[in-house]
Amino acid sequence: MEMALVEARAAGERGEVPIGAVVVVDGEAVASSGNRTRELNDITAHAEIAAIRMAADKLGQERLVGADLYVTLEPCTMCAAAISFARIRRLYYGAEDPKGGAVDNGVRFYAKPTCHHAPEVYSGFNETESADLLRTFFSGKRDLP
């Protein structure tokens, strides 16, 4: 999760929402990214999707069976679906997202009968630090004239 936090901080420094993600296979980080939606002008360039794309490219396969994903914030519906389609084995996330999350909040994507693959989900990893990064980022945005 420390690598995901490094990616989140870097995203925040680029003016992106500070969220980071890391894909791990057999105990080795194979890909990591922070949000890149503004940088790439791509609304799908969330940290999770960017990391999944990089891992799939590096491993030369579309499915990441046996891979674990560490992300600093509970994934949204789009990212939860990408995690499912990539067949990620385990999802570890930091802070919950009561407004936009889709794993333990909102639509609870993996609990739906239409979900073809649900990863094992573990939450609360570096939760305070993950939430503080987001809180600080957005409070700075609200303080602007």
N, CA, C and O atoms as a GROMACS GRO file, in nm:
protein
  580
    1MET      N    1   0.082  -0.120   0.000
    1MET     CA    2   0.000   0.000   0.000
    1MET      C    3   0.086   0.126   0.000
    1MET      O    4   0.043   0.232  -0.044
    2GLU      N    5   0.209   0.112   0.050
    2GLU     CA    6   0.298   0.229   0.050
    2GLU      C    7   0.324   0.278  -0.093
    2GLU      O    8   0.328   0.399  -0.117
    3MET      N    9   0.341   0.186  -0.186
    3MET     CA   10   0.362   0.226  -0.326
    3MET      C   11   0.240   0.297  -0.382
    3MET      O   12   0.253   0.393  -0.459
    4ALA      N   13   0.122   0.252  -0.345
    4ALA     CA   14  -0.001   0.317  -0.390
    4ALA      C   15  -0.010   0.459  -0.334
    4ALA      O   16  -0.055   0.550  -0.403
    5LEU      N   17   0.032   0.476  -0.210
    5LEU     CA   18   0.032   0.610  -0.150
    5LEU      C   19   0.131   0.702  -0.219
    5LEU      O   20   0.104   0.821  -0.236
    6VAL      N   21   0.247   0.649  -0.260
    6VAL     CA   22   0.344   0.728  -0.335
    6VAL      C   23   0.281   0.775  -0.466
    6VAL      O   24   0.295   0.891  -0.504
    7GLU      N   25   0.212   0.684  -0.534
    7GLU     CA   26   0.144   0.719  -0.660
    7GLU      C   27   0.034   0.823  -0.635
    7GLU      O   28   0.016   0.914  -0.715
    8ALA      N   29  -0.038   0.809  -0.526
    8ALA     CA   30  -0.145   0.904  -0.492
    8ALA      C   31  -0.087   1.043  -0.468
    8ALA      O   32  -0.141   1.142  -0.518
    9ARG      N   33   0.021   1.050  -0.393
    9ARG     CA   34   0.085   1.181  -0.367
    9ARG      C   35   0.132   1.244  -0.498
    9ARG      O   36   0.113   1.364  -0.520
   10ALA      N   37   0.192   1.165  -0.585
   10ALA     CA   38   0.240   1.216  -0.714
   10ALA      C   39   0.122   1.266  -0.798
   10ALA      O   40   0.133   1.369  -0.865
   11ALA      N   41   0.012   1.194  -0.794
   11ALA     CA   42  -0.108   1.239  -0.868
   11ALA      C   43  -0.154   1.374  -0.815
   11ALA      O   44  -0.184   1.464  -0.893
   12GLY      N   45  -0.160   1.389  -0.684
   12GLY     CA   46  -0.201   1.515  -0.624
   12GLY      C   47  -0.109   1.630  -0.663
   12GLY      O   48  -0.156   1.741  -0.688
   13GLU      N   49   0.020   1.603  -0.670
   13GLU     CA   50   0.116   1.706  -0.710
   13GLU      C   51   0.097   1.746  -0.856
   13GLU      O   52   0.132   1.858  -0.894
   14ARG      N   53   0.042   1.656  -0.938
   14ARG     CA   54   0.013   1.688  -1.079
   14ARG      C   55  -0.123   1.756  -1.095
   14ARG      O   56  -0.163   1.791  -1.206
   15GLY      N   57  -0.194   1.775  -0.983
   15GLY     CA   58  -0.326   1.836  -0.990
   15GLY      C   59  -0.438   1.737  -1.010
   15GLY      O   60  -0.553   1.775  -1.029
   16GLU      N   61  -0.404   1.609  -1.006
   16GLU     CA   62  -0.504   1.503  -1.019
   16GLU      C   63  -0.560   1.471  -0.879
   16GLU      O   64  -0.496   1.501  -0.778
   17VAL      N   65  -0.678   1.411  -0.874
   17VAL     CA   66  -0.730   1.361  -0.747
   17VAL      C   67  -0.629   1.257  -0.698
   17VAL      O   68  -0.595   1.165  -0.772
   18PRO      N   69  -0.581   1.270  -0.573
   18PRO     CA   70  -0.472   1.184  -0.525
   18PRO      C   71  -0.514   1.042  -0.490
   18PRO      O   72  -0.540   1.009  -0.374
   19ILE      N   73  -0.520   0.960  -0.592
   19ILE     CA   74  -0.550   0.818  -0.576
   19ILE      C   75  -0.440   0.741  -0.648
   19ILE      O   76  -0.399   0.777  -0.758
   20GLY      N   77  -0.393   0.635  -0.583
   20GLY     CA   78  -0.287   0.554  -0.642
   20GLY      C   79  -0.324   0.407  -0.637
   20GLY      O   80  -0.401   0.364  -0.552
   21ALA      N   81  -0.268   0.330  -0.731
   21ALA     CA   82  -0.296   0.187  -0.739
   21ALA      C   83  -0.171   0.111  -0.781
   21ALA      O   84  -0.087   0.162  -0.855
   22VAL      N   85  -0.159  -0.012  -0.731
   22VAL     CA   86  -0.046  -0.099  -0.763
   22VAL      C   87  -0.099  -0.240  -0.788
   22VAL      O   88  -0.180  -0.291  -0.711
   23VAL      N   89  -0.053  -0.303  -0.896
   23VAL     CA   90  -0.085  -0.442  -0.925
   23VAL      C   91   0.035  -0.527  -0.883
   23VAL      O   92   0.149  -0.500  -0.921
   24VAL      N   93   0.006  -0.630  -0.804
   24VAL     CA   94   0.110  -0.719  -0.751
   24VAL      C   95   0.083  -0.862  -0.798
   24VAL      O   96  -0.029  -0.912  -0.786
   25VAL      N   97   0.187  -0.927  -0.850
   25VAL     CA   98   0.178  -1.068  -0.891
   25VAL      C   99   0.293  -1.143  -0.824
   25VAL      O  100   0.409  -1.103  -0.835
   26ASP      N  101   0.259  -1.249  -0.755
   26ASP     CA  102   0.360  -1.330  -0.685
   26ASP      C  103   0.451  -1.245  -0.597
   26ASP      O  104   0.572  -1.267  -0.592
   27GLY      N  105   0.392  -1.149  -0.527
   27GLY     CA  106   0.468  -1.065  -0.435
   27GLY      C  107   0.551  -0.956  -0.499
   27GLY      O  108   0.624  -0.886  -0.429
   28GLU      N  109   0.541  -0.940  -0.631
   28GLU     CA  110   0.617  -0.838  -0.702
   28GLU      C  111   0.524  -0.736  -0.766
   28GLU      O  112   0.427  -0.772  -0.833
   29ALA      N  113   0.553  -0.608  -0.743
   29ALA     CA  114   0.476  -0.501  -0.808
   29ALA      C  115   0.509  -0.501  -0.956
   29ALA      O  116   0.624  -0.480  -0.994
   30VAL      N  117   0.408  -0.524  -1.040
   30VAL     CA  118   0.431  -0.526  -1.184
   30VAL      C  119   0.384  -0.399  -1.253
   30VAL      O  120   0.423  -0.371  -1.367
   31ALA      N  121   0.300  -0.320  -1.185
   31ALA     CA  122   0.252  -0.194  -1.243
   31ALA      C  123   0.199  -0.105  -1.133
   31ALA      O  124   0.145  -0.153  -1.033
   32SER      N  125   0.214   0.025  -1.152
   32SER     CA  126   0.158   0.120  -1.057
   32SER      C  127   0.125   0.249  -1.130
   32SER      O  128   0.188   0.285  -1.230
   33SER      N  129   0.025   0.317  -1.079
   33SER     CA  130  -0.015   0.443  -1.140
   33SER      C  131  -0.099   0.523  -1.041
   33SER      O  132  -0.156   0.469  -0.947
   34GLY      N  133  -0.103   0.652  -1.066
   34GLY     CA  134  -0.197   0.739  -0.997
   34GLY      C  135  -0.301   0.783  -1.099
   34GLY      O  136  -0.293   0.747  -1.216
   35ASN      N  137  -0.398   0.860  -1.053
   35ASN     CA  138  -0.497   0.912  -1.147
   35ASN      C  139  -0.428   0.994  -1.254
   35ASN      O  140  -0.332   1.066  -1.226
   36ARG      N  141  -0.476   0.984  -1.378
   36ARG     CA  142  -0.419   1.058  -1.490
   36ARG      C  143  -0.529   1.115  -1.581
   36ARG      O  144  -0.506   1.138  -1.700
   37THR      N  145  -0.647   1.139  -1.525
   37THR     CA  146  -0.759   1.184  -1.608
   37THR      C  147  -0.734   1.321  -1.670
   37THR      O  148  -0.766   1.341  -1.787
   38ARG      N  149  -0.680   1.414  -1.594
   38ARG     CA  150  -0.654   1.548  -1.647
   38ARG      C  151  -0.535   1.548  -1.743
   38ARG      O  152  -0.539   1.609  -1.849
   39GLU      N  153  -0.430   1.479  -1.702
   39GLU     CA  154  -0.308   1.473  -1.783
   39GLU      C  155  -0.336   1.416  -1.922
   39GLU      O  156  -0.284   1.466  -2.022
   40LEU      N  157  -0.418   1.312  -1.928
   40LEU     CA  158  -0.446   1.243  -2.055
   40LEU      C  159  -0.577   1.286  -2.120
   40LEU      O  160  -0.611   1.239  -2.228
   41ASN      N  161  -0.652   1.376  -2.053
   41ASN     CA  162  -0.785   1.413  -2.101
   41ASN      C  163  -0.868   1.289  -2.127
   41ASN      O  164  -0.931   1.275  -2.232
   42ASP      N  165  -0.868   1.199  -2.030
   42ASP     CA  166  -0.932   1.069  -2.043
   42ASP      C  167  -1.003   1.036  -1.913
   42ASP      O  168  -0.939   1.008  -1.812
   43ILE      N  169  -1.134   1.039  -1.916
   43ILE     CA  170  -1.210   1.015  -1.793
   43ILE      C  171  -1.195   0.872  -1.742
   43ILE      O  172  -1.230   0.844  -1.627
   44THR      N  173  -1.145   0.781  -1.826
   44THR     CA  174  -1.125   0.643  -1.781
   44THR      C  175  -0.986   0.621  -1.721
   44THR      O  176  -0.956   0.509  -1.679
   45ALA      N  177  -0.903   0.722  -1.715
   45ALA     CA  178  -0.765   0.706  -1.667
   45ALA      C  179  -0.757   0.714  -1.514
   45ALA      O  180  -0.671   0.784  -1.459
   46HIS      N  181  -0.846   0.642  -1.448
   46HIS     CA  182  -0.838   0.630  -1.302
   46HIS      C  183  -0.716   0.545  -1.269
   46HIS      O  184  -0.669   0.468  -1.353
   47ALA      N  185  -0.665   0.560  -1.149
   47ALA     CA  186  -0.544   0.489  -1.107
   47ALA      C  187  -0.556   0.338  -1.128
   47ALA      O  188  -0.463   0.274  -1.177
   48GLU      N  189  -0.670   0.282  -1.090
   48GLU     CA  190  -0.689   0.137  -1.101
   48GLU      C  191  -0.681   0.090  -1.245
   48GLU      O  192  -0.613  -0.008  -1.276
   49ILE      N  193  -0.751   0.159  -1.333
   49ILE     CA  194  -0.755   0.119  -1.474
   49ILE      C  195  -0.619   0.139  -1.538
   49ILE      O  196  -0.575   0.055  -1.617
   50ALA      N  197  -0.551   0.249  -1.506
   50ALA     CA  198  -0.417   0.271  -1.562
   50ALA      C  199  -0.322   0.160  -1.517
   50ALA      O  200  -0.245   0.109  -1.599
   51ALA      N  201  -0.326   0.123  -1.390
   51ALA     CA  202  -0.238   0.017  -1.339
   51ALA      C  203  -0.272  -0.118  -1.401
   51ALA      O  204  -0.183  -0.195  -1.436
   52ILE      N  205  -0.401  -0.146  -1.416
   52ILE     CA  206  -0.443  -0.272  -1.479
   52ILE      C  207  -0.396  -0.277  -1.624
   52ILE      O  208  -0.345  -0.380  -1.669
   53ARG      N  209  -0.411  -0.167  -1.697
   53ARG     CA  210  -0.365  -0.162  -1.837
   53ARG      C  211  -0.215  -0.187  -1.846
   53ARG      O  212  -0.169  -0.263  -1.931
   54MET      N  213  -0.139  -0.122  -1.758
   54MET     CA  214   0.006  -0.138  -1.759
   54MET      C  215   0.046  -0.282  -1.726
   54MET      O  216   0.136  -0.338  -1.789
   55ALA      N  217  -0.020  -0.342  -1.628
   55ALA     CA  218   0.011  -0.480  -1.589
   55ALA      C  219  -0.023  -0.577  -1.703
   55ALA      O  220   0.056  -0.666  -1.733
   56ALA      N  221  -0.138  -0.559  -1.765
   56ALA     CA  222  -0.178  -0.646  -1.876
   56ALA      C  223  -0.078  -0.635  -1.991
   56ALA      O  224  -0.042  -0.736  -2.052
   57ASP      N  225  -0.035  -0.513  -2.020
   57ASP     CA  226   0.063  -0.492  -2.126
   57ASP      C  227   0.197  -0.558  -2.091
   57ASP      O  228   0.256  -0.627  -2.174
   58LYS      N  229   0.243  -0.537  -1.969
   58LYS     CA  230   0.371  -0.593  -1.926
   58LYS      C  231   0.368  -0.746  -1.928
   58LYS      O  232   0.466  -0.810  -1.968
   59LEU      N  233   0.256  -0.804  -1.884
   59LEU     CA  234   0.246  -0.950  -1.876
   59LEU      C  235   0.200  -1.014  -2.007
   59LEU      O  236   0.206  -1.136  -2.023
   60GLY      N  237   0.153  -0.930  -2.101
   60GLY     CA  238   0.110  -0.981  -2.231
   60GLY      C  239  -0.017  -1.062  -2.224
   60GLY      O  240  -0.034  -1.159  -2.297
   61GLN      N  241  -0.108  -1.022  -2.137
   61GLN     CA  242  -0.236  -1.094  -2.124
   61GLN      C  243  -0.345  -0.998  -2.077
   61GLN      O  244  -0.318  -0.902  -2.005
   62GLU      N  245  -0.467  -1.026  -2.118
   62GLU     CA  246  -0.577  -0.938  -2.082
   62GLU      C  247  -0.633  -0.966  -1.943
   62GLU      O  248  -0.690  -0.878  -1.880
   63ARG      N  249  -0.617  -1.088  -1.897
   63ARG     CA  250  -0.668  -1.125  -1.764
   63ARG      C  251  -0.551  -1.137  -1.667
   63ARG      O  252  -0.444  -1.187  -1.702
   64LEU      N  253  -0.574  -1.092  -1.548
   64LEU     CA  254  -0.469  -1.088  -1.446
   64LEU      C  255  -0.502  -1.184  -1.332
   64LEU      O  256  -0.498  -1.146  -1.214
   65VAL      N  257  -0.534  -1.307  -1.367
   65VAL     CA  258  -0.568  -1.410  -1.269
   65VAL      C  259  -0.447  -1.426  -1.176
   65VAL      O  260  -0.334  -1.439  -1.222
   66GLY      N  261  -0.472  -1.424  -1.047
   66GLY     CA  262  -0.364  -1.438  -0.950
   66GLY      C  263  -0.302  -1.306  -0.908
   66GLY      O  264  -0.215  -1.303  -0.821
   67ALA      N  265  -0.346  -1.196  -0.968
   67ALA     CA  266  -0.292  -1.064  -0.934
   67ALA      C  267  -0.374  -1.002  -0.820
   67ALA      O  268  -0.493  -1.028  -0.806
   68ASP      N  269  -0.307  -0.920  -0.742
   68ASP     CA  270  -0.371  -0.844  -0.635
   68ASP      C  271  -0.359  -0.696  -0.669
   68ASP      O  272  -0.259  -0.653  -0.726
   69LEU      N  273  -0.461  -0.620  -0.633
   69LEU     CA  274  -0.461  -0.476  -0.659
   69LEU      C  275  -0.471  -0.402  -0.527
   69LEU      O  276  -0.558  -0.429  -0.445
   70TYR      N  277  -0.380  -0.308  -0.507
   70TYR     CA  278  -0.381  -0.220  -0.390
   70TYR      C  279  -0.418  -0.081  -0.440
   70TYR      O  280  -0.356  -0.030  -0.532
   71VAL      N  281  -0.518  -0.021  -0.379
   71VAL     CA  282  -0.562   0.112  -0.420
   71VAL      C  283  -0.597   0.194  -0.296
   71VAL      O  284  -0.648   0.140  -0.197
   72THR      N  285  -0.571   0.322  -0.301
   72THR     CA  286  -0.588   0.405  -0.182
   72THR      C  287  -0.733   0.441  -0.151
   72THR      O  288  -0.763   0.481  -0.039
   73LEU      N  289  -0.823   0.428  -0.247
   73LEU     CA  290  -0.964   0.463  -0.226
   73LEU      C  291  -1.052   0.352  -0.282
   73LEU      O  292  -1.019   0.289  -0.383
   74GLU      N  293  -1.163   0.329  -0.217
   74GLU     CA  294  -1.260   0.230  -0.265
   74GLU      C  295  -1.294   0.259  -0.412
   74GLU      O  296  -1.331   0.372  -0.445
   75PRO      N  297  -1.282   0.160  -0.499
   75PRO     CA  298  -1.308   0.182  -0.642
   75PRO      C  299  -1.452   0.223  -0.673
   75PRO      O  300  -1.547   0.183  -0.605
   76CYS      N  301  -1.464   0.304  -0.778
   76CYS     CA  302  -1.594   0.343  -0.831
   76CYS      C  303  -1.651   0.226  -0.913
   76CYS      O  304  -1.586   0.123  -0.927
   77THR      N  305  -1.770   0.244  -0.965
   77THR     CA  306  -1.833   0.138  -1.044
   77THR      C  307  -1.751   0.100  -1.166
   77THR      O  308  -1.735  -0.018  -1.196
   78MET      N  309  -1.700   0.199  -1.238
   78MET     CA  310  -1.620   0.171  -1.358
   78MET      C  311  -1.497   0.088  -1.322
   78MET      O  312  -1.466  -0.010  -1.390
   79CYS      N  313  -1.429   0.126  -1.216
   79CYS     CA  314  -1.307   0.054  -1.176
   79CYS      C  315  -1.340  -0.082  -1.118
   79CYS      O  316  -1.267  -0.179  -1.142
   80ALA      N  317  -1.448  -0.092  -1.043
   80ALA     CA  318  -1.490  -0.223  -0.990
   80ALA      C  319  -1.517  -0.319  -1.104
   80ALA      O  320  -1.481  -0.436  -1.097
   81ALA      N  321  -1.581  -0.271  -1.209
   81ALA     CA  322  -1.607  -0.356  -1.326
   81ALA      C  323  -1.476  -0.397  -1.393
   81ALA      O  324  -1.460  -0.514  -1.430
   82ALA      N  325  -1.383  -0.303  -1.410
   82ALA     CA  326  -1.255  -0.336  -1.473
   82ALA      C  327  -1.180  -0.440  -1.390
   82ALA      O  328  -1.118  -0.531  -1.445
   83ILE      N  329  -1.184  -0.428  -1.259
   83ILE     CA  330  -1.120  -0.524  -1.168
   83ILE      C  331  -1.181  -0.662  -1.188
   83ILE      O  332  -1.110  -0.762  -1.192
   84SER      N  333  -1.312  -0.666  -1.199
   84SER     CA  334  -1.382  -0.791  -1.220
   84SER      C  335  -1.346  -0.852  -1.356
   84SER      O  336  -1.314  -0.971  -1.364
   85PHE      N  337  -1.351  -0.772  -1.462
   85PHE     CA  338  -1.322  -0.821  -1.596
   85PHE      C  339  -1.177  -0.868  -1.609
   85PHE      O  340  -1.148  -0.960  -1.685
   86ALA      N  341  -1.086  -0.804  -1.534
   86ALA     CA  342  -0.945  -0.844  -1.538
   86ALA      C  343  -0.920  -0.969  -1.453
   86ALA      O  344  -0.811  -1.026  -1.455
   87ARG      N  345  -1.020  -1.010  -1.379
   87ARG     CA  346  -1.010  -1.128  -1.292
   87ARG      C  347  -0.905  -1.112  -1.182
   87ARG      O  348  -0.835  -1.207  -1.147
   88ILE      N  349  -0.896  -0.990  -1.129
   88ILE     CA  350  -0.806  -0.964  -1.016
   88ILE      C  351  -0.846  -1.056  -0.901
   88ILE      O  352  -0.964  -1.070  -0.871
   89ARG      N  353  -0.748  -1.118  -0.837
   89ARG     CA  354  -0.775  -1.213  -0.729
   89ARG      C  355  -0.818  -1.144  -0.601
   89ARG      O  356  -0.919  -1.181  -0.541
   90ARG      N  357  -0.741  -1.044  -0.558
   90ARG     CA  358  -0.770  -0.974  -0.432
   90ARG      C  359  -0.762  -0.823  -0.452
   90ARG      O  360  -0.674  -0.773  -0.522
   91LEU      N  361  -0.853  -0.754  -0.389
   91LEU     CA  362  -0.854  -0.608  -0.388
   91LEU      C  363  -0.830  -0.562  -0.245
   91LEU      O  364  -0.902  -0.601  -0.153
   92TYR      N  365  -0.730  -0.479  -0.228
   92TYR     CA  366  -0.701  -0.416  -0.099
   92TYR      C  367  -0.719  -0.267  -0.119
   92TYR      O  368  -0.657  -0.208  -0.208
   93TYR      N  369  -0.803  -0.203  -0.038
   93TYR     CA  370  -0.815  -0.059  -0.054
   93TYR      C  371  -0.807   0.013   0.080
   93TYR      O  372  -0.830  -0.045   0.187
   94GLY      N  373  -0.773   0.140   0.072
   94GLY     CA  374  -0.754   0.223   0.191
   94GLY      C  375  -0.884   0.280   0.243
   94GLY      O  376  -0.952   0.217   0.324
   95ALA      N  377  -0.918   0.399   0.198
   95ALA     CA  378  -1.034   0.471   0.249
   95ALA      C  379  -1.163   0.428   0.179
   95ALA      O  380  -1.163   0.400   0.059
   96GLU      N  381  -1.270   0.425   0.255
   96GLU     CA  382  -1.402   0.402   0.194
   96GLU      C  383  -1.445   0.529   0.123
   96GLU      O  384  -1.401   0.639   0.155
   97ASP      N  385  -1.533   0.512   0.025
   97ASP     CA  386  -1.589   0.625  -0.049
   97ASP      C  387  -1.741   0.614  -0.046
   97ASP      O  388  -1.801   0.556  -0.136
   98PRO      N  389  -1.804   0.669   0.059
   98PRO     CA  390  -1.950   0.657   0.071
   98PRO      C  391  -2.026   0.719  -0.045
   98PRO      O  392  -2.137   0.676  -0.076
   99LYS      N  393  -1.968   0.820  -0.111
   99LYS     CA  394  -2.036   0.888  -0.220
   99LYS      C  395  -2.016   0.818  -0.355
   99LYS      O  396  -2.112   0.801  -0.430
  100GLY      N  397  -1.893   0.778  -0.386
  100GLY     CA  398  -1.865   0.725  -0.520
  100GLY      C  399  -1.818   0.581  -0.523
  100GLY      O  400  -1.800   0.525  -0.631
  101GLY      N  401  -1.797   0.521  -0.407
  101GLY     CA  402  -1.749   0.384  -0.404
  101GLY      C  403  -1.855   0.286  -0.451
  101GLY      O  404  -1.975   0.312  -0.440
  102ALA      N  405  -1.810   0.172  -0.503
  102ALA     CA  406  -1.903   0.073  -0.558
  102ALA      C  407  -1.875  -0.068  -0.509
  102ALA      O  408  -1.926  -0.165  -0.564
  103VAL      N  409  -1.792  -0.078  -0.404
  103VAL     CA  410  -1.756  -0.210  -0.353
  103VAL      C  411  -1.833  -0.237  -0.223
  103VAL      O  412  -1.914  -0.329  -0.217
  104ASP      N  413  -1.807  -0.158  -0.122
  104ASP     CA  414  -1.877  -0.172   0.006
  104ASP      C  415  -1.983  -0.064   0.025
  104ASP      O  416  -2.059  -0.067   0.121
  105ASN      N  417  -1.987   0.030  -0.067
  105ASN     CA  418  -2.086   0.138  -0.066
  105ASN      C  419  -2.155   0.140  -0.202
  105ASN      O  420  -2.120   0.063  -0.291
  106GLY      N  421  -2.251   0.229  -0.217
  106GLY     CA  422  -2.316   0.248  -0.347
  106GLY      C  423  -2.377   0.121  -0.403
  106GLY      O  424  -2.454   0.053  -0.335
  107VAL      N  425  -2.342   0.089  -0.527
  107VAL     CA  426  -2.404  -0.024  -0.598
  107VAL      C  427  -2.357  -0.161  -0.550
  107VAL      O  428  -2.420  -0.262  -0.581
  108ARG      N  429  -2.247  -0.165  -0.475
  108ARG     CA  430  -2.192  -0.293  -0.427
  108ARG      C  431  -2.182  -0.393  -0.543
  108ARG      O  432  -2.243  -0.500  -0.542
  109PHE      N  433  -2.104  -0.353  -0.639
  109PHE     CA  434  -2.091  -0.424  -0.767
  109PHE      C  435  -2.068  -0.574  -0.753
  109PHE      O  436  -2.131  -0.652  -0.823
  110TYR      N  437  -1.980  -0.614  -0.662
  110TYR     CA  438  -1.944  -0.756  -0.652
  110TYR      C  439  -2.052  -0.842  -0.588
  110TYR      O  440  -2.045  -0.964  -0.595
  111ALA      N  441  -2.151  -0.780  -0.528
  111ALA     CA  442  -2.260  -0.855  -0.466
  111ALA      C  443  -2.375  -0.881  -0.564
  111ALA      O  444  -2.470  -0.952  -0.530
  112LYS      N  445  -2.367  -0.826  -0.682
  112LYS     CA  446  -2.474  -0.841  -0.781
  112LYS      C  447  -2.465  -0.975  -0.853
  112LYS      O  448  -2.355  -1.022  -0.882
  113PRO      N  449  -2.578  -1.037  -0.882
  113PRO     CA  450  -2.575  -1.166  -0.953
  113PRO      C  451  -2.520  -1.156  -1.094
  113PRO      O  452  -2.480  -1.257  -1.152
  114THR      N  453  -2.517  -1.036  -1.151
  114THR     CA  454  -2.464  -1.017  -1.286
  114THR      C  455  -2.312  -1.003  -1.289
  114THR      O  456  -2.252  -0.998  -1.396
  115CYS      N  457  -2.250  -0.997  -1.172
  115CYS     CA  458  -2.104  -0.986  -1.164
  115CYS      C  459  -2.045  -1.124  -1.188
  115CYS      O  460  -2.073  -1.218  -1.114
  116HIS      N  461  -1.963  -1.137  -1.291
  116HIS     CA  462  -1.906  -1.267  -1.328
  116HIS      C  463  -1.790  -1.309  -1.240
  116HIS      O  464  -1.769  -1.428  -1.219
  117HIS      N  465  -1.714  -1.214  -1.188
  117HIS     CA  466  -1.601  -1.246  -1.101
  117HIS      C  467  -1.592  -1.140  -0.991
  117HIS      O  468  -1.590  -1.020  -1.019
  118ALA      N  469  -1.588  -1.186  -0.868
  118ALA     CA  470  -1.571  -1.095  -0.755
  118ALA      C  471  -1.439  -1.128  -0.685
  118ALA      O  472  -1.418  -1.242  -0.644
  119PRO      N  473  -1.352  -1.029  -0.672
  119PRO     CA  474  -1.227  -1.054  -0.600
  119PRO      C  475  -1.253  -1.064  -0.450
  119PRO      O  476  -1.357  -1.020  -0.401
  120GLU      N  477  -1.159  -1.121  -0.379
  120GLU     CA  478  -1.164  -1.109  -0.233
  120GLU      C  479  -1.136  -0.962  -0.204
  120GLU      O  480  -1.049  -0.902  -0.266
  121VAL      N  481  -1.209  -0.903  -0.109
  121VAL     CA  482  -1.195  -0.761  -0.081
  121VAL      C  483  -1.153  -0.741   0.064
  121VAL      O  484  -1.211  -0.798   0.156
  122TYR      N  485  -1.050  -0.657   0.081
  122TYR     CA  486  -1.001  -0.620   0.214
  122TYR      C  487  -0.989  -0.468   0.218
  122TYR      O  488  -0.926  -0.408   0.132
  123SER      N  489  -1.049  -0.406   0.318
  123SER     CA  490  -1.049  -0.260   0.325
  123SER      C  491  -0.980  -0.211   0.451
  123SER      O  492  -0.950  -0.288   0.542
  124GLY      N  493  -0.955  -0.081   0.454
  124GLY     CA  494  -0.901  -0.015   0.572
  124GLY      C  495  -0.749  -0.009   0.578
  124GLY      O  496  -0.694   0.028   0.682
  125PHE      N  497  -0.679  -0.043   0.470
  125PHE     CA  498  -0.533  -0.039   0.470
  125PHE      C  499  -0.485   0.105   0.452
  125PHE      O  500  -0.516   0.170   0.353
  126ASN      N  501  -0.408   0.154   0.549
  126ASN     CA  502  -0.363   0.294   0.548
  126ASN      C  503  -0.480   0.389   0.525
  126ASN      O  504  -0.469   0.490   0.456
  127GLU      N  505  -0.591   0.354   0.585
  127GLU     CA  506  -0.715   0.429   0.565
  127GLU      C  507  -0.701   0.576   0.603
  127GLU      O  508  -0.743   0.663   0.528
  128THR      N  509  -0.642   0.604   0.718
  128THR     CA  510  -0.630   0.742   0.764
  128THR      C  511  -0.544   0.825   0.670
  128THR      O  512  -0.583   0.936   0.633
  129GLU      N  513  -0.430   0.772   0.630
  129GLU     CA  514  -0.342   0.846   0.540
  129GLU      C  515  -0.407   0.866   0.403
  129GLU      O  516  -0.396   0.973   0.344
  130SER      N  517  -0.474   0.763   0.354
  130SER     CA  518  -0.543   0.774   0.224
  130SER      C  519  -0.651   0.881   0.230
  130SER      O  520  -0.662   0.964   0.139
  131ALA      N  521  -0.731   0.879   0.336
  131ALA     CA  522  -0.839   0.977   0.350
  131ALA      C  523  -0.783   1.118   0.370
  131ALA      O  524  -0.838   1.214   0.316
  132ASP      N  525  -0.674   1.130   0.446
  132ASP     CA  526  -0.614   1.262   0.468
  132ASP      C  527  -0.562   1.324   0.339
  132ASP      O  528  -0.576   1.445   0.318
  133LEU      N  529  -0.503   1.242   0.252
  133LEU     CA  530  -0.457   1.293   0.122
  133LEU      C  531  -0.573   1.356   0.044
  133LEU      O  532  -0.560   1.465  -0.011
  134LEU      N  533  -0.684   1.285   0.041
  134LEU     CA  534  -0.801   1.335  -0.031
  134LEU      C  535  -0.860   1.458   0.036
  134LEU      O  536  -0.894   1.556  -0.031
  135ARG      N  537  -0.873   1.453   0.166
  135ARG     CA  538  -0.930   1.566   0.241
  135ARG      C  539  -0.847   1.692   0.220
  135ARG      O  540  -0.902   1.799   0.195
  136THR      N  541  -0.716   1.680   0.229
  136THR     CA  542  -0.627   1.794   0.210
  136THR      C  543  -0.637   1.848   0.068
  136THR      O  544  -0.644   1.970   0.047
  137PHE      N  545  -0.637   1.759  -0.029
  137PHE     CA  546  -0.647   1.799  -0.170
  137PHE      C  547  -0.775   1.879  -0.194
  137PHE      O  548  -0.770   1.987  -0.252
  138PHE      N  549  -0.888   1.827  -0.149
  138PHE     CA  550  -1.015   1.894  -0.176
  138PHE      C  551  -1.035   2.018  -0.091
  138PHE      O  552  -1.100   2.112  -0.136
  139SER      N  553  -0.980   2.022   0.030
  139SER     CA  554  -0.994   2.144   0.109
  139SER      C  555  -0.914   2.256   0.044
  139SER      O  556  -0.955   2.372   0.049
  140GLY      N  557  -0.800   2.223  -0.019
  140GLY     CA  558  -0.724   2.321  -0.092
  140GLY      C  559  -0.799   2.374  -0.212
  140GLY      O  560  -0.787   2.492  -0.245
  141LYS      N  561  -0.876   2.291  -0.277
  141LYS     CA  562  -0.957   2.332  -0.392
  141LYS      C  563  -1.070   2.426  -0.348
  141LYS      O  564  -1.102   2.523  -0.417
  142ARG      N  565  -1.130   2.395  -0.233
  142ARG     CA  566  -1.241   2.478  -0.184
  142ARG      C  567  -1.194   2.614  -0.135
  142ARG      O  568  -1.272   2.710  -0.135
  143ASP      N  569  -1.068   2.625  -0.094
  143ASP     CA  570  -1.015   2.750  -0.041
  143ASP      C  571  -0.979   2.849  -0.151
  143ASP      O  572  -0.954   2.966  -0.123
  144LEU      N  573  -0.976   2.802  -0.276
  144LEU     CA  574  -0.940   2.891  -0.386
  144LEU      C  575  -1.052   2.989  -0.414
  144LEU      O  576  -1.170   2.956  -0.397
  145PRO      N  577  -1.016   3.112  -0.457
  145PRO     CA  578  -1.121   3.212  -0.488
  145PRO      C  579  -1.201   3.176  -0.611
  145PRO      O  580  -1.291   3.249  -0.650
   0.00000   0.00000   0.00000
